[in-house]
Each structure stands twice: as structure tokens, then as C-alpha cells.
């Protein structure tokens, strides 16, 4: 039966027509509604699964490659689809923009307008575009992310009607740079205009954030001051408060006296930081920051277990032998050291007449440890 249903879906997919959209076409409530209507008609030609009560109300009908949610316990041509979800299956379906489970993040982004090609914004969120002003129709695209890893792409169309507004949305859930599910939500329920206005204001404020952007360069440049961040922690300017705001209270806090003052070592799971303090244990300066799990993203979007080839491609490779660029001794420069069990890649950048070293350790061709320190 399952093979028969999969065969039917494969056949019917070729009959489900999707309009051709240019990259600069903003989403419309009409295209989202039309796709859901077509999917309902497709579903009615298939063997009907048992209705399951949905957590958020209504009924779910699981057809394998897609799931329809309706307020009706039995699907009919007059049923209202309140949510359609495309999920991984034997025959992955595509939405009206040609995106479905298995599509890449780049393909999903390219299917809609992109007024923010660098994806500049906050570390956990960025706005792709905002088109229109209420009470006229407004279209907004945004992403939820963890650094360079996009977790969700959302496109919403707001249509105002007096003090109310209807919203139609397309949401792409991603994992490891691939779409894992597509949710299409037609404009079936009305909300308050003021709530929509506040959400658009919130997105507009995110547009002003420029503290994080995805590194994109056809010709990579040497390591620079602006690259010296591990996740949202800026190595050059971070304070103890900045560290604990991101990492929480440390698991251990050890003071060690040295000739010119004290070293304070803070330890979290997968992260170690060393602050250099004066003789009164004051004026701390972050001197060393090391991560050895994927809790924080490295400079230029690198992550633990990235291949050495992937990481090296983020920087120039114009030198000779073990020197990747520069003279091998003075910043800006990059060198590579081959050990018996690991490979270390070292990049140096000049920061306010000092040099900061970025040390990347690889084991079995996978990034294992990231360290920032003053030389």
C-alpha cells in the first residue's frame, strides 16, 4: 500500500502546477492559498489516512510526503486547509517556489527577494526584506539562526482589513544547511492590526543591527580585527559580564598570581577563558579564549568538525610551503604546522599595535579546537 501511495504521489506531483517566480517576486497570500488548494485536491485523489487530532487544534492527515491540517475531521473539496507541511519522504515534494525537503539554504534564500545579501543582523536573527507599509499589504522575510547556521526562514504577508489583519506565511525549517520541512499557512484567521504593526517594528529594528554578518568573499582577505569573535563574544572587547551573559556562570574560577598581577581562569563545558588582572585583581582583560566543542561558532562562520579544506578556503592561500600568506612571522600572516597527530593552522592579526593569534587545531581533517590569544 505504501509503495502504491508513493507511486500515486509521484504521478500527481507532475500534475501539480507551480507558477514560475522570479527572484525579485515577493510572496503573496494568493500563491500560498492556491498551493494549499492544489494540495487539497491532490490529497482527495489519494487513499485517505485516519485523521489525528492536532496539538494546536484541528485534525492532521498524514499522506507521507505531506501533511494537511484542517478544522474538519474528514477532508472534502470544501475543507479549509489551515496548514500544509511538506516533509521528507520517498518522493520529496516542492512548494510553489520549487523548494522542498532536501533543498539547500542557498536555494531557499534565492527563491525570494534578498535585500540583505550579507545576512547582516543579530547573531540569532536577521531580516531579509520588508516591503510595504501598513495598512497597505506588507511582506517581510527573516531568518532565525545560530551564527552562520540558518535554522528557520520565514516569509509572511500581512493584509490589513480595518482594525484586523490576516497573515499568510511560508516557513522553511533547516538543519545542516538543508531544508527539512516546509510549512505553508494560508490567511485563514484574523489577528489584530496593532500586533502585526509591532512585529513589523520589531523586524525593522533588527534591520538596524549590523553586529553579525555571514562571511562571503570570492577572494578571501587576511584575518582582521572584525573577525576575532567566537559566537557573540568579541575577543578584543569582551568583559567577564559578556562571557557570563553568553555562557552562564563558570564551572570553575581559579586565580593564579604572576609577576605583574593575576591570571583568572574561567572554565565552562567546552570553553576556557583567561583574564589578565592587575596586582589588585582589577582591570581584567581577556587574554585567552579557547573552545573545543560546537557551543560557539568560530571566526568567519567556521564550526567544529569543519574540514581543513573548508576552513582554509576562508583565508588567502597565496604563500609558499608552510606560509599561507604574509611573511610567516608578523601580522597579518598565516602559517600551517604539521604534527604527528594533529595539524595546527595559525593566523595573526594586528589589533591596536598588538598581535592576536587565532590557532586552529585539526585532528583527522576535522576542526577540533579554536583558540584566540594575545602574543
N, C-alpha and C positions, 0 to 999 in steps of 0.2 A: 504493500500500500504506500509506504513512504517513497519508494522509487517511482511509483506511478504519479504521486503528487508532485515530486520533484520534476518529473518529465512534463507534467502539465504546466507547472510554474515556468519552466524554461521556455515552453512554447508560447505561453501567454505574455511573457516578458517581451517577446519580439513584437507583440501587438500593442503593447502599452507605449503610446507615442509621447515623447518628451520634446517640447519645443527647443529650438537651438537658441541659446542665450550667449550674448557677447559678455566679455569680462566686465564691461562697464555698465551692465544692466543691474540695477538694484532689484532686490526681491520684491514681489508683490503678493498681497493677500490672495489675489485671484489664482496665481500659479500654484500656491500651496494648496488652496481649496480644490483646484482642478486635479492635482496629482492625487489627493486623498479620494476624490470621487472616482477617478480611474481605478485606484487600488481596490476600492469597494466593489466595483463592477468585476474586477479580476477575481476577487475573493468569492463572489457569488457563483463563479463557474467551477470552483474547486469543492472537493469534499469538505463539509463543514465540521470544524473541530468543536468540542464541547466548550461552552462559554465558561470562563473562570472569573470569579469576582475580583476586580482590580483593587489594589490597596487604596488608591485615591478616589475610588468610586467608579461606577460603570462596570462594563464587562470586557474581558480580553479574549480575543480569538487568535490563537497561535497557528499560523499557516506554515511555519518552518522558516522560510526566508523573510517573512514579515509578520508583524502582529498588529491587528486592528483593535482599537478601543472604542467602544460605543456605549451610549446610555441604554441601548436596547439589548435584551438578553438573547434575542435572535436577530441575525443580520437579514435585512431585506433591502430592496432597492431604495427605500425611503429612509434607511437608517442614517443617523448622524454620526460621522466619524469625529471623535474628539481628540484622537491621537493615532498616528500611524508610525510604526517603528520598523526600520529595516535592520535586520540582524544578520550576523554571519551564518551562512548555510551552504548547502551543496551547490546552490545557484545564487550567488550574491546579486542582489538587486541594486539598481541605481535610481537615484531620485531625478527630479526634473532638470537638475544641473549636471547630471552624469556622474554624481558622487555616491558612493555606497561603501559598505564594509570592504576593507582592503585597499581603498583609495589612500593616497598619501596626504599628509598635511599640506604639502605644496599644491597638490591638485585641488584640495578643498578650498584653499585660500584663493587660488587662481580662478575659481568658478564665479567669484563675486568681485565687486569693486574693492580696491585696496588703496586707500588714500594714505596709508601709513606703512610703506614697504619695509621699513626697518623694524616694524612692530615695537616702536618706542612706547614706553608707558611705565607702569609699575612692575615690580618683579613678578607679581602674581596675576596681572591683568593688563590688557591693552585694548584700545579701541581701533577698529579697522576703518570705520567711516561713520559719519552721522549726516543724513541727507534729509532736509526739510525742517520746518518749524511748526509746532502745534499752534493752532488747531488744524492746520493742513496735515496731510499724511507725513509721517516721519519714518525713515528707515535707518536702522542702526545695526552695525556689526561689531562684535567684540570677541575677545578670546580670554579664557581662563588658562593659566599656565603655571608652571614651576620653572622659572627661568626660561631656557630655550625649549623646554618640553611643553608643547601645547596639549592641554587636557580636554578643552572644550572650545568649539567655535559656535557662536550663536548669531543668528540673523533674525531681527524682529521688525515687523511692520506694524506701526501704530496708526489706527484710523479713528479719528475723533468724531463723535456724534453728540453735540451738546455737552453736557457735563460728564458723559461717559466716553470710553474709548475701547475699541476692540484691538486685540493684538494677535497677529499670526506669526509663528516662529518656525525656524528650522535650526535644529541643534545637531552638531556633529561631535560625538564622543571619540576621543583618540587615546591610543596607547602606543608608545614606542614609535611615534611618527606615522601611525596608520589609523584610519577611521575604523572603529569597531562597531558603531551603531549610528543610525540616523533617525532622529525624531522629527516628525512634521506635525505641527499643532495648528489646525485651522482656527480662524477667528470665530469661535462658536459662543464665547461668553464675553460679556461686557464688564469692564472694570472702571474705576474712577479716573477721570482725566487728570486729576491732580497727582495721583500715584504715578501715572505714566510720565507726567512732566518732571517729577522728582527723579525718576530713573534716568531720564534723558539728561537732566542737570548733572547727575552723578557721573554719567558717561562723559559728559563734556569736561568735567573736572579731571577725569582720568586722562583725557587728551592732553592736558597741560603737563602731565608727568613725563619726564624725559630721563629718569634716573637709570632705566634699563632698556636696552635695545638688543636685538639679535644681531650678532656679528655676521655681516655679509660682505665679502670683498673678493672680487675676481683676482686682484693682486694683493695678497696679504701684506701687512705692514709689520714692522718690529713691535715687540711688546712695549706698551706705553703706560703712562700713569693711569689712564682711564680704564685699563684692563685689569687693574690689581684689585679685583673683588672676588670673593668666594661667596657665591649666593648673594644675598643682600648686604653682606658685610664688606665694607670698603677697608682694605687692609691699611691704607695710609692714614685714614682719619678715625677709624673705629675706636670707641671707648669701651670700658668694661660694661657700661649700660647698654651699648649697642650689641655687644656679644650676648648678654643675658636676655635681651629683648628677642633675639632670634633663636637662641639655643636653650634658654631657661637657666635655672640655677646649675652651676657646675657640680659634677660628681665629686671632684676633689679640688682643693685650693691650697697650694703649697708655696710658702715663702722661702727664698734662699738668698742669703747675704753674699754679696760680691764686693769687690774693691770700691766701686763707685756708687753703691747703693744696694738695691734688692731686685731680684727676679721673682716674679709671681707667676706660677704655672697653674693654669686653669684647665681642667680635663672634663670633657663630655664624651659620651659614646661616639667614637669615630672622629672626634675633633680635639685638638690640643692648641692652646694659645699661651704665649709667654709675654707678659707685660714687664717692661723695664721701668723701675721706680727709683726715686732719689733716696738719699740716706734717711729721710723721714717717712719713707714708704708713700710718698706723694708723687704727683705729676706722672702718672703711668702713661707709657707709650707702647702700643702694640709692636713688638719686635719680631714675633714669630707666630705663624698660624699654619697649622697642618690639618688636613682632612684625609681620612683613609676609609671612608665609606661614602655612599652616594647621598648623604644627608644634605650636602651643599653642592651647588654647581661650581665648577672651576671657571677661570677666565675664558672669555670668548665662547661660552656655552659648552665647554668640554665636561664630560661626565666620567665617573669611574667605569672602567671596563671598555672605554673607547679604545679603538686600536691605535697603535703608534702612527700609522699612516694617516688616520683621521685627524689626530692632534697635530702632527707635523704640518698638515695642509693649512692650518690656521695661521702659520707664520712663514716668513720668507725662507727659501731654501736655495740661496744663491752663492753659498760659500763653497769651500773645498775641504775634503776629508772630514774631520770631526767638527769643523766650524760650519754652522748653518748660515750665519750671516754676521756681519761685523768683523772685528779683529780677533775675537775669541777671548779677549781679556777685559775690555772696557765696554760699558753700556753705551748704546744699545748693541747687544750681541746675543748669539745663541750658539750653544755647543752641545754635542752628544757624546756621552761616555758609555762604552760597552763594558759591562762587568760579566763575571762568570754566571751569575744567576739573575741579574736584572740589568736593565738599560736605564740610564738617567739622562734626561734632556733638561738643560739649564738655559734659561733666558734671563737676561739682566736688563733692567730699565732704570733710567736716571730720574730721581724724584727729589727736587729741591736740593741739588748738589750732593745727594747721596745715591747709592745704588741699592735697588731692591732685586732680589733674586727670586725667580719662580722656578722651582725644581719639580720635575715630573718624573716619577719612577714607574717603570713598566715591568711587569712580570708576565711571561708567556704572551707577549704582544698586547697586553691589556693594561690600561692605566690603573695603577694600584694606589699611589699616594701623591697628593698635591701639597706642596709646601711653599709658603711665601715667607721671606725673611730679609732683614737688612743685612748688607755685607759690611 
